[in-house]
Amino acid sequence: MRDLQKVVVLLLVLGLHLYGDHVAAADETKLREPAFAGTWYPADKTSLDAMITDFLSKVPARDGRRPVALISPHAGYLYSGQCAAHGFKAVGEHTYRRVIVLGPTHTTGIRGVSVPSYTHYRTPLGLVEVDREVCRSLLDEPLFQSQDAAHRREHSLESQLPFLQKALGEFKLVPIVVGEIDLGGARRIASSLESFIDDDTLVVVSSDFTHTGSRFGYVPFKTDVKENLEKLNRRAAAEIVSLEPEKFAAFLDETGATICGRFPILILMALLESRKGDIQAELLDYRASGDVTGDYSDCVAYESIGFFKRGREQAANSGRKGAVIMLTEEGREKLLQIARDAVESAVYGQPKPKIVADEPELQEKCGVFVTLKTDGQLRGCLGQFTSDQPLWQLVSQMAAASATQDPRFFDDRLRPDELDRLQIEISVLSPLEKMDNPLDIELGKDGIYLKCGARTGCFLPQVATETGWSKEEFLSYCCLHKAGLPADAWKHEDTEVYCFKAEIIDEDEAPSR
């Protein structure tokens, strides 16, 4: 009898062991299947791989700085894929062991955030393993829960995965769906994530930007929608890169901007806030669905924003390809005041004003042009494309030079009686990029600099908007009127044509004026 009992006990133990192995095996294969393959992006592996490869090939190589985080759009790839590629191009130059993706919920209302019980996410490019250890640990933290329903048909997370697979190959995923939270909640969630952030971890926030039009119940502009939408979203980007969550929250309250990933963005800002002295953030690309459809009345904006680890050499590096530093509202106003003080001192022949500008964003080193107008008429415009000086210092120098040293106005320099009618415009420039085909410029977004022998000429991006010129006219007039070259010189092999972008800071748009 005792022997029989021993056998029964042994069988029970063996059965439980086998059952446990079965559960573990089943747990290892709990898949989250793709819900949007074939609609938002190709379901065929070859087609999807080719599409992402094409997107990435159109983005210039980055400068080697290591991203610690990205904000990336999540619309159908036809609309936002090229924008997303700008962030993932930078990511692809490095390796990461873990990626934390924070995306807003579009289908299931939750309070706080959710990690799934899935063990893998499947895409047409293969399986992505979930970091189950991190997910289990997070469930012990405040505001974390597990609701697979919030993940099952959520495109904000899914859309990032093929890009990550293409850029990184293998990595472990921590997928987090974010519901409604306040700023305090964002900080608590960031605190919970902080222990899992290291040099081998990338954070990706999935977010489209402002949804405008009657379809979205948000109609902030009735005229010049395309231009005003871009201004609104560039302002949003400037608040985000400040890494001061209160500023972004205040912006949202003020404008009502319909940014679907606002809560994940707040978490990211709270996560990086204490490290902002070591982080360099940039708007890498901006686009809108109207660029594809031609309809800006119902339109969604997209931005790719990179957050890079700042090294000693990189902190002074002005070689960021294709990116313009994004300034906060306070930074923009400070530069305008610096420029006005410099102009007034130069015009009155007074010593240069003493300036205190210790804001990190004003220490960046990049090109600047300062344009002066009275009653809409040009009164001076000078600048330079590179600098070893801090931004604030170059603005002061170029503002004074524009007022007194522009050779076009040697006989009619700016006078003291014009100062109360003076409009100041500052253009903060991205680094120059050489163009293989000059007709690839984007009018209104790209400025041009061309060089043939000793002759050079340039136009700022806003010149194309102000004149309405075609690409050919923009290039030809620069050759003819700026460089003193034949109008078709931009076509010649010995002429080098470069493009650049600019963040425009205009006194007429400053809140204080």
C-alpha positions as CSV (number, residue, x, y, z in Angstrom):
1,M,0.0,0.0,0.0
2,R,2.8,2.3,0.9
3,D,4.6,1.5,-2.3
4,L,1.4,2.4,-4.2
5,Q,1.2,5.7,-2.4
6,K,4.8,6.5,-3.3
7,V,4.0,5.7,-7.0
8,V,1.0,8.0,-6.9
9,V,2.9,10.8,-5.3
10,L,5.7,10.3,-7.8
11,L,3.3,10.5,-10.7
12,L,1.6,13.6,-9.3
13,V,5.0,15.3,-8.9
14,L,6.0,14.3,-12.4
15,G,2.7,15.4,-13.8
16,L,3.0,18.8,-12.1
17,H,6.5,19.2,-13.4
18,L,5.4,18.3,-17.0
19,Y,2.4,20.6,-16.6
20,G,4.7,23.4,-15.5
21,D,6.9,22.8,-18.5
22,H,3.9,22.9,-20.7
23,V,2.7,26.2,-19.2
24,A,6.2,27.6,-19.6
25,A,6.4,26.5,-23.2
26,A,2.9,27.9,-23.9
27,D,4.0,31.1,-22.2
28,E,7.0,31.4,-24.5
29,T,4.7,31.4,-27.5
30,K,2.0,33.7,-26.6
31,L,1.9,35.9,-29.7
32,R,0.5,39.3,-30.4
33,E,-0.4,39.0,-34.1
34,P,-0.1,42.1,-36.4
35,A,-3.4,43.9,-36.7
36,F,-2.5,46.4,-39.3
37,A,-0.2,44.6,-41.8
38,G,-1.8,44.8,-45.2
39,T,-3.5,48.1,-44.5
40,W,-1.2,50.6,-42.7
41,Y,1.9,48.9,-44.1
42,P,2.7,46.0,-46.4
43,A,1.9,42.5,-45.1
44,D,4.4,40.9,-47.5
45,K,7.9,40.6,-45.9
46,T,9.7,41.5,-49.1
47,S,7.6,44.5,-49.9
48,L,7.8,45.8,-46.3
49,D,11.5,45.4,-46.2
50,A,11.9,47.2,-49.5
51,M,9.7,50.1,-48.4
52,I,11.6,50.7,-45.2
53,T,14.9,50.3,-47.0
54,D,13.8,53.0,-49.4
55,F,12.7,55.3,-46.7
56,L,16.0,55.0,-44.9
57,S,18.0,55.4,-48.1
58,K,16.6,58.9,-48.5
59,V,17.8,60.1,-45.1
60,P,21.4,61.4,-45.0
61,A,23.8,59.6,-42.7
62,R,23.8,61.0,-39.2
63,D,26.8,62.3,-37.3
64,G,27.3,59.3,-35.0
65,R,25.7,60.7,-31.8
66,R,23.9,58.0,-29.9
67,P,20.1,58.5,-29.5
68,V,18.7,57.8,-26.0
69,A,15.1,58.4,-27.2
70,L,12.9,59.1,-30.2
71,I,9.5,60.6,-30.8
72,S,8.2,58.9,-33.9
73,P,4.9,59.1,-35.9
74,H,2.6,56.1,-36.2
75,A,0.3,56.8,-39.1
76,G,0.1,54.7,-42.3
77,Y,3.6,54.4,-43.8
78,L,2.4,56.2,-46.9
79,Y,1.9,59.3,-44.9
80,S,4.4,59.2,-42.0
81,G,7.0,56.5,-43.0
82,Q,9.5,58.9,-44.4
83,C,9.3,61.1,-41.4
84,A,9.8,58.1,-39.0
85,A,12.8,57.1,-41.1
86,H,14.8,60.1,-39.9
87,G,14.8,58.9,-36.3
88,F,15.4,55.3,-37.1
89,K,18.3,56.2,-39.4
90,A,20.1,57.6,-36.3
91,V,19.2,54.6,-34.2
92,G,20.5,52.2,-36.9
93,E,24.0,53.4,-36.4
94,H,24.1,51.9,-32.9
95,T,23.0,48.7,-31.0
96,Y,20.6,48.4,-28.2
97,R,19.7,45.4,-26.0
98,R,16.2,46.7,-25.0
99,V,13.7,49.1,-26.5
100,I,10.9,50.6,-24.4
101,V,8.0,51.8,-26.6
102,L,5.4,54.1,-25.1
103,G,2.3,54.6,-27.3
104,P,-1.1,56.2,-26.6
105,T,-4.3,54.0,-26.5
106,H,-6.7,54.6,-29.4
107,T,-9.1,51.7,-28.7
108,T,-9.3,50.9,-25.0
109,G,-9.8,53.5,-22.3
110,I,-7.4,52.9,-19.4
111,R,-6.1,54.9,-16.4
112,G,-2.4,54.7,-16.1
113,V,-0.4,52.4,-18.3
114,S,-0.5,48.7,-19.4
115,V,2.1,46.1,-20.2
116,P,0.9,43.0,-21.9
117,S,1.1,39.3,-21.0
118,Y,2.3,38.6,-24.6
119,T,5.7,37.0,-24.9
120,H,6.3,38.0,-28.5
121,Y,5.0,40.5,-31.1
122,R,4.9,39.2,-34.7
123,T,5.4,41.4,-37.7
124,P,5.9,40.4,-41.4
125,L,9.7,40.8,-40.6
126,G,9.6,38.2,-37.8
127,L,9.1,37.9,-34.1
128,V,10.1,40.5,-31.5
129,E,10.6,39.1,-28.0
130,V,9.0,40.9,-25.1
131,D,11.3,41.6,-22.1
132,R,9.0,39.6,-19.7
133,E,11.3,40.2,-16.7
134,V,11.0,44.0,-17.0
135,C,7.2,43.8,-17.6
136,R,6.6,41.6,-14.5
137,S,8.7,44.0,-12.4
138,L,6.7,47.0,-13.7
139,L,3.4,45.4,-12.6
140,D,4.6,45.9,-9.0
141,E,4.8,49.7,-9.7
142,P,2.1,52.3,-9.2
143,L,-0.2,53.0,-12.2
144,F,1.0,49.9,-14.1
145,Q,-1.5,47.1,-15.0
146,S,-1.8,44.4,-17.6
147,Q,-4.7,44.6,-20.1
148,D,-4.0,42.7,-23.3
149,A,-7.2,44.3,-24.8
150,A,-5.4,47.6,-24.8
151,H,-2.6,46.1,-26.9
152,R,-4.5,43.8,-29.2
153,R,-5.5,46.4,-31.8
154,E,-3.3,49.3,-30.9
155,H,-1.4,50.6,-33.9
156,S,0.8,53.1,-32.1
157,L,3.0,50.3,-30.8
158,E,2.8,48.0,-33.8
159,S,3.8,50.7,-36.3
160,Q,7.2,51.2,-34.7
161,L,8.2,47.5,-34.7
162,P,9.1,47.0,-38.4
163,F,11.3,50.1,-38.3
164,L,13.0,48.9,-35.2
165,Q,13.5,45.4,-36.6
166,K,15.1,46.9,-39.7
167,A,17.3,49.3,-37.8
168,L,18.4,47.1,-34.9
169,G,17.9,43.4,-35.8
170,E,17.4,41.7,-32.5
171,F,16.3,43.4,-29.3
172,K,13.9,42.9,-26.4
173,L,10.8,44.9,-26.3
174,V,9.0,46.6,-23.4
175,P,5.6,47.6,-25.0
176,I,3.6,50.1,-22.8
177,V,0.2,51.5,-23.8
178,V,-0.5,54.8,-22.1
179,G,-3.9,55.9,-21.0
180,E,-5.0,59.1,-19.5
181,I,-2.6,60.6,-16.9
182,D,-1.8,63.9,-15.4
183,L,1.7,65.5,-15.0
184,G,2.1,63.9,-11.5
185,G,1.2,60.5,-13.0
186,A,3.7,61.0,-15.8
187,R,6.4,61.7,-13.2
188,R,5.5,58.6,-11.2
189,I,5.6,56.4,-14.3
190,A,8.9,57.9,-15.3
191,S,10.3,57.1,-11.8
192,S,9.2,53.5,-12.2
193,L,11.0,53.2,-15.6
194,E,14.1,54.9,-14.5
195,S,15.8,51.8,-13.0
196,F,15.5,50.1,-16.4
197,I,17.2,52.9,-18.4
198,D,20.8,52.3,-19.2
199,D,23.2,52.8,-22.2
200,D,21.8,49.7,-23.9
201,T,18.2,50.9,-23.7
202,L,16.4,53.0,-26.2
203,V,13.0,54.8,-25.5
204,V,10.6,55.3,-28.4
205,V,7.5,57.4,-27.9
206,S,4.9,56.8,-30.6
207,S,2.9,59.9,-31.4
208,D,1.4,61.8,-34.3
209,F,1.1,65.6,-33.8
210,T,-1.7,68.0,-34.3
211,H,-4.9,66.6,-35.9
212,T,-6.7,69.6,-37.5
213,G,-10.0,69.9,-39.3
214,S,-13.7,69.3,-38.7
215,R,-13.1,65.5,-38.9
216,F,-11.0,65.8,-35.7
217,G,-13.1,68.5,-34.0
218,Y,-10.2,71.0,-33.9
219,V,-10.2,73.9,-36.3
220,P,-7.7,76.5,-35.0
221,F,-7.0,78.0,-38.4
222,K,-9.3,79.1,-41.2
223,T,-6.6,80.6,-43.5
224,D,-3.1,79.6,-44.4
225,V,-3.7,76.2,-42.7
226,K,-0.6,74.5,-44.0
227,E,1.7,77.3,-42.8
228,N,0.0,77.8,-39.5
229,L,-0.2,74.1,-38.8
230,E,3.6,73.8,-39.2
231,K,4.2,76.8,-37.0
232,L,2.0,75.3,-34.2
233,N,3.8,72.0,-34.4
234,R,7.2,73.5,-34.5
235,R,6.3,75.4,-31.4
236,A,5.2,72.1,-29.8
237,A,8.6,70.6,-30.7
238,A,10.4,73.6,-29.1
239,E,8.5,73.0,-25.9
240,I,9.2,69.3,-25.9
241,V,13.0,69.6,-26.5
242,S,13.2,72.0,-23.5
243,L,12.6,68.8,-21.4
244,E,10.5,70.9,-19.0
245,P,7.2,69.0,-18.8
246,E,5.3,71.9,-17.3
247,K,6.0,74.0,-20.4
248,F,4.6,71.3,-22.7
249,A,1.6,70.8,-20.4
250,A,1.0,74.6,-20.5
251,F,1.3,74.6,-24.3
252,L,-1.4,71.9,-24.5
253,D,-3.7,73.8,-22.2
254,E,-3.2,77.0,-24.1
255,T,-3.7,75.7,-27.6
256,G,-5.7,72.6,-27.2
257,A,-3.4,71.0,-29.7
258,T,-4.7,67.5,-30.6
259,I,-1.4,65.6,-30.1
260,C,-2.4,62.0,-29.6
261,G,0.8,61.0,-27.8
262,R,0.8,63.9,-25.4
263,F,0.8,61.6,-22.3
264,P,3.6,59.3,-23.5
265,I,5.6,62.5,-24.4
266,L,5.1,63.9,-20.9
267,I,6.4,60.6,-19.5
268,L,9.5,60.8,-21.7
269,M,10.1,64.5,-20.8
270,A,9.8,63.6,-17.1
271,L,12.2,60.7,-17.6
272,L,14.9,62.9,-19.2
273,E,14.3,66.1,-17.2
274,S,17.0,65.5,-14.6
275,R,19.5,64.6,-17.4
276,K,18.7,67.5,-19.8
277,G,22.2,68.9,-19.4
278,D,23.5,65.7,-21.0
279,I,20.9,65.5,-23.7
280,Q,20.8,67.3,-27.0
281,A,17.3,67.2,-28.5
282,E,16.4,68.1,-32.1
283,L,13.5,68.1,-34.5
284,L,14.8,65.8,-37.3
285,D,11.8,66.0,-39.7
286,Y,8.4,67.5,-40.0
287,R,5.6,66.5,-42.5
288,A,1.9,66.5,-42.8
289,S,-0.7,64.2,-44.4
290,G,-1.7,67.1,-46.6
291,D,1.7,66.8,-48.3
292,V,0.5,63.5,-49.7
293,T,-3.2,64.2,-50.1
294,G,-3.0,67.8,-51.1
295,D,-5.8,68.5,-48.5
296,Y,-4.8,70.5,-45.4
297,S,-8.4,71.1,-44.2
298,D,-8.4,67.7,-42.5
299,C,-4.8,67.0,-41.8
300,V,-2.4,65.3,-39.4
301,A,1.1,66.6,-38.6
302,Y,4.1,64.3,-38.0
303,E,7.4,65.0,-36.3
304,S,10.5,62.9,-35.8
305,I,12.4,64.2,-32.7
306,G,15.7,62.8,-31.5
307,F,17.2,62.9,-28.0
308,F,20.9,62.4,-28.2
309,K,23.6,61.7,-25.6
310,R,25.8,64.7,-25.5
311,G,29.5,64.0,-25.3
312,R,32.3,66.4,-24.7
313,E,33.1,66.8,-28.4
314,Q,29.5,66.5,-29.4
315,A,28.4,69.3,-27.1
316,A,30.4,71.7,-29.3
317,N,29.7,70.0,-32.5
318,S,28.0,72.1,-35.2
319,G,28.0,69.3,-37.7
320,R,24.4,68.0,-37.3
321,K,23.3,67.0,-40.7
322,G,19.9,68.4,-41.7
323,A,18.7,69.4,-38.3
324,V,17.9,72.8,-36.8
325,I,18.0,73.3,-33.1
326,M,14.6,73.9,-31.7
327,L,14.3,76.8,-29.3
328,T,11.8,77.3,-26.5
329,E,9.6,80.4,-26.5
330,E,11.8,81.9,-23.8
331,G,14.9,81.2,-25.9
332,R,13.4,82.8,-29.0
333,E,12.4,85.9,-27.0
334,K,15.9,86.1,-25.4
335,L,17.6,86.0,-28.8
336,L,15.3,88.8,-30.2
337,Q,16.1,91.0,-27.2
338,I,19.8,90.3,-27.6
339,A,19.6,91.2,-31.3
340,R,17.6,94.4,-30.6
341,D,20.0,95.5,-27.9
342,A,23.0,94.9,-30.2
343,V,21.4,96.9,-33.0
344,E,20.6,99.9,-30.8
345,S,24.1,99.9,-29.4
346,A,25.6,99.7,-32.9
347,V,23.4,102.5,-34.3
348,Y,24.1,104.8,-31.4
349,G,27.8,104.0,-31.4
350,Q,27.7,102.7,-27.9
351,P,29.7,99.9,-26.4
352,K,28.4,96.4,-26.8
353,P,25.8,95.6,-24.3
354,K,26.6,93.2,-21.5
355,I,24.7,90.0,-21.9
356,V,23.9,87.1,-19.5
357,A,22.8,84.1,-21.5
358,D,23.5,80.9,-19.6
359,E,20.5,78.9,-21.0
360,P,21.9,75.6,-22.5
361,E,20.0,76.0,-25.8
362,L,21.7,79.4,-26.4
363,Q,25.1,77.8,-26.1
364,E,24.7,75.7,-29.3
365,K,27.0,76.4,-32.1
366,C,25.4,76.9,-35.5
367,G,25.0,79.3,-38.4
368,V,22.8,82.5,-38.1
369,F,21.5,85.3,-40.3
370,V,20.0,88.4,-38.9
371,T,17.6,90.4,-41.2
372,L,16.6,94.0,-40.4
373,K,13.6,95.7,-42.1
374,T,11.8,99.0,-41.5
375,D,8.3,99.4,-42.9
376,G,8.9,96.1,-44.8
377,Q,12.0,97.4,-46.6
378,L,15.3,95.6,-46.2
379,R,17.8,97.6,-44.1
380,G,20.5,94.9,-43.6
381,C,21.0,91.2,-43.6
382,L,24.3,89.5,-42.7
383,G,25.2,86.1,-41.2
384,Q,27.5,83.1,-41.4
385,F,26.9,79.4,-41.9
386,T,29.2,78.0,-39.2
387,S,30.5,79.3,-35.9
388,D,32.7,78.4,-33.0
389,Q,30.8,80.9,-30.9
390,P,27.7,80.2,-28.8
391,L,24.4,81.0,-30.6
392,W,23.6,84.1,-28.4
393,Q,27.0,85.6,-29.1
394,L,26.8,85.1,-32.9
395,V,23.3,86.6,-32.9
396,S,24.6,89.7,-31.1
397,Q,27.5,90.0,-33.5
398,M,25.4,89.5,-36.7
399,A,22.7,91.9,-35.5
400,A,25.2,94.7,-35.0
401,A,26.9,93.9,-38.3
402,S,23.6,93.9,-40.2
403,A,22.8,97.4,-38.8
404,T,26.2,99.0,-39.7
405,Q,28.2,96.8,-42.1
406,D,26.0,95.5,-44.8
407,P,27.8,96.8,-48.0
408,R,24.5,97.3,-49.7
409,F,23.7,100.1,-47.2
410,F,27.1,101.8,-46.7
411,D,25.7,105.1,-47.9
412,D,22.4,104.7,-46.1
413,R,23.0,102.9,-42.8
414,L,20.2,102.3,-40.3
415,R,19.4,105.5,-38.4
416,P,18.2,106.0,-34.8
417,D,14.9,107.4,-36.0
418,E,14.1,104.0,-37.7
419,L,14.5,101.9,-34.5
420,D,10.9,102.2,-33.4
421,R,9.8,100.9,-36.8
422,L,12.4,98.2,-37.0
423,Q,11.5,94.5,-37.5
424,I,14.1,91.9,-36.6
425,E,14.2,88.4,-38.0
426,I,16.7,85.8,-36.9
427,S,17.3,82.7,-39.0
428,V,19.0,79.9,-37.0
429,L,20.6,77.5,-39.6
430,S,21.2,73.8,-39.9
431,P,24.5,72.7,-41.4
432,L,25.0,72.8,-45.1
433,E,24.3,69.7,-47.1
434,K,25.7,69.3,-50.6
435,M,23.0,68.6,-53.2
436,D,23.5,65.9,-55.9
437,N,20.5,67.3,-57.7
438,P,19.7,71.0,-56.9
439,L,16.1,70.5,-58.0
440,D,15.6,68.2,-54.9
441,I,15.3,71.3,-52.7
442,E,12.0,71.9,-51.0
443,L,10.8,75.5,-51.6
444,G,9.9,77.3,-48.4
445,K,11.9,74.8,-46.3
446,D,15.4,74.8,-47.9
447,G,17.7,77.7,-48.3
448,I,20.5,77.4,-50.8
449,Y,24.2,78.3,-50.9
450,L,26.1,77.9,-54.1
451,K,29.8,78.2,-55.0
452,C,31.6,78.4,-58.2
453,G,35.3,79.3,-58.0
454,A,35.5,82.4,-55.8
455,R,31.9,83.4,-56.4
456,T,29.2,82.5,-53.9
457,G,25.6,83.4,-53.2
458,C,22.8,82.3,-50.9
459,F,19.1,82.7,-50.4
460,L,17.3,82.0,-47.1
461,P,14.4,79.6,-47.2
462,Q,11.8,82.3,-46.7
463,V,12.9,84.0,-49.9
464,A,11.0,81.4,-52.0
465,T,7.9,81.9,-49.9
466,E,8.0,85.7,-50.2
467,T,8.6,85.7,-54.0
468,G,6.6,82.7,-55.2
469,W,9.5,81.6,-57.4
470,S,9.7,78.1,-58.9
471,K,12.8,75.9,-58.0
472,E,14.5,76.9,-61.3
473,E,13.9,80.6,-60.6
474,F,15.1,80.3,-57.0
475,L,18.4,78.7,-58.2
476,S,18.8,81.0,-61.2
477,Y,18.2,84.3,-59.4
478,C,20.7,83.2,-56.7
479,C,23.3,82.6,-59.4
480,L,22.5,85.8,-61.2
481,H,21.8,88.3,-58.5
482,K,23.8,86.9,-55.5
483,A,26.8,85.2,-57.0
484,G,27.2,87.3,-60.2
485,L,27.1,84.1,-62.3
486,P,25.1,83.2,-65.4
487,A,21.6,82.3,-64.5
488,D,22.1,78.6,-65.5
489,A,25.3,78.2,-63.5
490,W,23.6,76.0,-61.0
491,K,23.5,73.3,-63.7
492,H,27.2,73.3,-64.3
493,E,29.5,70.6,-63.0
494,D,31.9,73.1,-61.4
495,T,29.2,74.8,-59.3
496,E,28.5,73.3,-55.9
497,V,25.0,73.7,-54.6
498,Y,24.2,73.2,-50.9
499,C,20.9,73.3,-49.0
500,F,20.1,74.2,-45.4
501,K,17.1,74.7,-43.2
502,A,16.3,77.4,-40.8
503,E,14.3,78.1,-37.7
504,I,12.8,81.6,-38.2
505,I,12.4,83.9,-35.2
506,D,10.3,86.9,-36.0
507,E,9.6,89.8,-33.7
508,D,6.1,90.2,-35.2
509,E,5.3,86.7,-33.9
510,A,6.8,87.0,-30.4
511,P,4.1,87.0,-27.7
512,S,5.7,89.9,-25.9
513,R,5.3,92.3,-28.8
